[in-house]
Structures are given as C-alpha cells and as structure tokens.
Amino acid sequence: MTTLMDRREAMVDTQIKARGIKDSRVLEAFRSVPREKFVSVRYHDLAYEDAPLPIEEGQTISQPYIVALMVEAAKIGANARVLEIGAGSGYASAILARLAKDVYAVEWHDALAGLARTRLKALGFTNTHIMCGDGTLGWPDAAPFDAIVVSAGGPEVPRSLLEQLKIGGRLVIPVGTEARSQELFVIERASEHKYDRTSLGRVQFVPLVGAEGWASDGAPLGAHRAEGPIRVGAREGPRIASLIADACEPFSSVEHADLDALVRRIGAARVVLLGESTHGSSEFYAMRARITQALIARAGFNIVALEADWPDTAMVDRAVRKRPAVPLREPMFSRFPAWMWRNREMQRFVDWLTRHNATIGRPAMQTSIHGLDIYSLNNSIGAVLEFLDRVDPTAAFTAREMYACFTPWERDPATYGRAAASGGLANCEHQALTTLRSLLEERLRYSENDGDSFFDAARNATVVSEAEKYYRAMYRGARESWNIRDRHMFETLLALLEHRGPNSKAVIWAHNSHVGNAAATEMGMHGEINIGQLVRERFGDASYSIGFGTDRGTVAAASNWDAPMQVMAVRPSHADSYERLCHESGERNFMLPLRKPNTIAVRNELLRPRLERAIGVIYRPETELVSHYFQATLPAQFDEFIWIDATTAVEPLKGAQTEGDPELFPFGL
Ligand code: SAH
C-alpha cells in the first residue's frame, strides 16, 4: 500500500516534472499541498491521478499538471500579489499561496468559496483571501496584480483583468469560442497599452461565466463538461490501444466466452451490476444472461433485478417461480419501449431461469426476478387495490378513494406532472403517501399468510408514491427526477436483499448510465447520482459493476419517444472516445478488468477523461456527438469493461401478450 504522501511525490515526478515543468519553487509547492484535502472523501483514492476530478456545484478541480503549467507560466515571485479567478476547491489557491506573498481568489459559487476558505484555514494558510463574486470583473480593491491566473474558460479576455495587471505582470487564461475547448494564453503587459500574447496549447476548462464571460444560464450545450487533459497533438491512440490489447482478456464469441476468471474477480460480491451502452443490442443481453447464469449456478446469486417496471416483471417472476398470477391493468411490457424486455434474448433467459428454478427444491433457494423502475403508475395502483380487495376489503375501499385522485392521469402520468406543476389543480402526494403508510402499518396482519404478496403490494404502493414525486419533479428539471428514479431503484434493491434474506445476492441489469458510478462522469458534475454510485457507496468491494461497449453494428431504438422501433445502424465510434481505443486494440471481444487491472499502465492511461457513448431507447445518429457522447473516467466508473466490437439489434417479440398457455407464459405468442 502506498501512502497518499508517496503518491503525491510520484505525482510531482511523473505527471509534472516529467512533462517539463522545471521551476523548483513550483515543484516544491506541489510537493507540499495535500490535494486530497480539496476533494470529497469519495475521491481521496483518486486524488493523485493524472486527471481533473468533480467537486461540488458541478465544477472540477483541475488536473495537477495543468495547474503547474499555468502557475509556472505566471512566473510568481516570493513578493507577488496574485489574483486567481475560479477558486473552486481552493487547491490552486493553496499552490499559489506557497509561492506568492498574497493570493486573492474570486469564486462564483458561494458554497465553493466557503469550502475553499475553510480548507485553506484548516491547512494553516494566512495569506489567502477568498471572495464570492464575478471574477471577470477582477478584484479592483486589491489591484494591481503581479499575476492573474484564470481557472475557467471564457469567450474572450475580460478587459477588467487586463486593466488590473501591473506592467510586467502576467495573465494566464484559457480562451475559446467553443465551450469544450480553449487555447491557453499567457498575456504579458509590456507597457500601459501593450500586451504580448503567447499560447501554451489547447485545453478544456469549465466555462467562465459572468459579465465578461459566458451567460450563466444560456451556456451552450455541453458547456459544463469537465476540463480534460491537454491534447499534446501526438497520436497517442495506437499506444493506448496496444496497452488495452495487452491487458484485456479476449473471447471468440458470447457463447464461447470463458467466464471462470470473471467469476473469480467478482468473488464474494453481493451485488453485481451489468450495464449496456444501448437499449437494444442482442449481444449485451446474451452476455449478461451468460454471466447471470454463471453467478446463479456457481456463486449463490438468487435475485435478478432489471431496469423494468415492478408489476410487469412480477408477472415474469410468478412464471419462473411457478406462483399464481394476478391480472395487470395494462398488458405486461406493452408500453414504449416494449422491445427492451419483450425480445427473443430475454425470452431465452427467462426460459433458462424457469428450467433452473424447477431443479431447485426449496423455494427460498430459487432465483426471483424483479423490476426496479418507476413507470408503472397504472399497473401499480391496480396491483395494490387487487391485493387489498383480497386481504382487507375495508382498506381497499379507502385506498380506492385515495387513488381516485390519479384517475384522470393514470394512463398518461406525464400529464399528471404537468397539471401538478401548473398550479395545484392536481396533487395526489398526500393520497399516495397515506395509502403506502396504511399498508405498511398493517404489515404483520397482511403478511401473515403470504409474505411475498404483501411485499409485492408494498413495493407497488411505494412505486405509486415515488412515481407521483417523479412526474411532479419532471417539470422542474431532469436532474431532480433522474435522482428520484435512481434512488428508488436503489431502495428497491435494498428491499429485495432484505426480503430474500441474509444470504441473498443480486444481479442488476440496467443501462451503463445507471450502473456506472455517476460521480466519475459528467452526470456527477451536474449533480446527478445513480444506482451504481449508491451501490458502490453502500457495498464497496462487495459490489462489482461491469460496463459494456461497442463500436458499430445495428441497434433497436426509436427516433422519438413513443415512435416505432427501428433497426438503426450504429456509427463507428468517435475519434476521442474510449470506444475508439477499444476498437483500435484489434481484439473483437474482450473483458478488461479495471479495479484490479492486468497492467497498471492501462488503468493509468484510461484514467484520463474521454468521451463515452450512450445510446438509449432513442438514437439520433445525425446529432450523435451532442446527444449521445458524454465525458467519463472509465476506471472510476466501472470495475470492469466488456467490449463487443460489432453488435446486432435485439429481436423484438411480435403480437400482444397472452396468458393462455402456461408453458409459453410469460412471453408466449
Ligand atoms: N482552481 C480550481 C478550479 C476550479 S474550476 C481548483 O483548483 O479547484 C473553475 C471554477 O471557476 C469553478 O469553481 C467555477 O465556479 C468558477 N468560475 C466560473 N466563472 C467564474 C467567475 N466569473 N468568477 C469566479 N469564479 C468563476
């Protein structure tokens, strides 16, 4: 185990010195400031990686090398008075404070300014002054400055900053009209009116907002992307691709992949998350099915939980565990996107699970299958009422009256959100919560005869209550509703683990955007969490998350919500993406362990943030870069990555669901 201090030394040597930073005072400053103190505990382990990291308010702490590059270029003497714009975490302010006499730092976000102040004080700095405000206007009362360092990228150089520079002073600032890419300039004030400008190359910073920066609300799409590494121009792709080739474990086909090593890596984990980078690639389903079968057969897993609706998946569960079925209001998996679960690949897996369970004598040892999602308001209401009708007709009467609040909206719940948002006409929060509470209060009585049925009803009542919040939040913004949904998925997982007993183990199937750690992607910077992050925080090494990726082929998707499914061609991956590196490895299919990599070099290289592709139920190839790529740090996102270079669309099942023939149920035609 290396200590954080060892890693700090190594960071200075390999990331900063090795890249040509020579100023010994600068190197000394970096040796003396503990970077981990400027990020949340979650990132302590990553504090000395060669990468920017997310901080509060959707901002980032800069990559150490970039800070060093800027600070060295600013030529800061021991008597200097320095202005920093974008104090963020306070890390760069600390470095500057080691070099200069006084550091004045302006930060836009009040919360960040407060945190930076506290951290700097705790570390004993007395020469830093942090102000919350618009740094594009500088800090006139403390001007002029010997050096100004700007840690965010604006469309042009703010005049105020030029004016507040001493003659002979230097301003280091990223400038660019594109939100995601700037040129790093050093501007030296040669005389009253003469400024000399040199360039240090291309960089990626978060936007500089404010009076002489970008509009804080009207920022262009993607403007909040993390600051990435400087692109050194050299074609480093082939080198990294060959590191991937060396470190990966290739397999010839999904059917013939040897899973022994993977099962060993998963070890004693209690929760395994299996992702997908589209919602319609056959190979992802087939590979997840193979892994899940191995975990059930060899490692004691007994829960499969899908990014699917609870009541619909409950029908599948009853079929695979041979329980009596209860009718649904709407046919199972009949809503958009029906192909996501009503497909041939899924049918094969469910058939296997049915056969497998038939060989297991004790019901407690059988594997159950469940839905974690939140989109089943109508079916969930129906299921709660159906349960109460059976066990407590009086309570059923009250619940029916309560849920009547939803009647106008239950077939199209998004309209409920709109009505609720537009001014109190509809608000069923109280009704949903009261019904849930009344049900839970009667737990002992209701679960006496049939614990499974009570559990199912309680989960449905929870879905109603969370869906109510979800649809209402949808009109306030995507972030809040996303978080409600993923928290619900996580709570459902916890409930399942508890319900199935202390030895239970779960496999989750959901999109990469749910199962990969959100904190390692742009999502985290937007304040979004997901089930993968919550699982990692709760279960640590007892969880294992696997992302999936592909370069090209075909995919089942739609061009708009509720539009018909099409088989679309997947465009070959973007030149700046992780996918391109995987493709260039030359291996068609492979597993790439990232938590315990086969070579350290591969993990280190992949720790530099890059683009990653996410195709959902909607795919719009024509706007792919803005609509389907986001920035991520792969080894912090997943414990392992499974690559299938060319993939094909899933085969949807045609026709309506029937419950006639038990042999064909639930997917019988
Ligand atoms: N130097 C920081 C990097 C933070 S990222 C560190 O080491 O952690 C850039 C910061 O600039 C963000 O915190 C953002 O909120 C801030 N910022 C953007 N526009 C600003 C403005 N006009 N004035 C002050 N701060 C600004």
Boltz pocket constraint, residues with backbone or C-beta under 6 A from the ligand:
constraints:
  - pocket:
      binder: B
      contacts: [[A, 59], [A, 60], [A, 61], [A, 62], [A, 85], [A, 86], [A, 87], [A, 88], [A, 89], [A, 90], [A, 91], [A, 92], [A, 93], [A, 106], [A, 107], [A, 108], [A, 109], [A, 112], [A, 133], [A, 134], [A, 135], [A, 136], [A, 151], [A, 152], [A, 206], [A, 207], [A, 208], [A, 209], [A, 210], [A, 211], [A, 213]]
      max_distance: 6.0
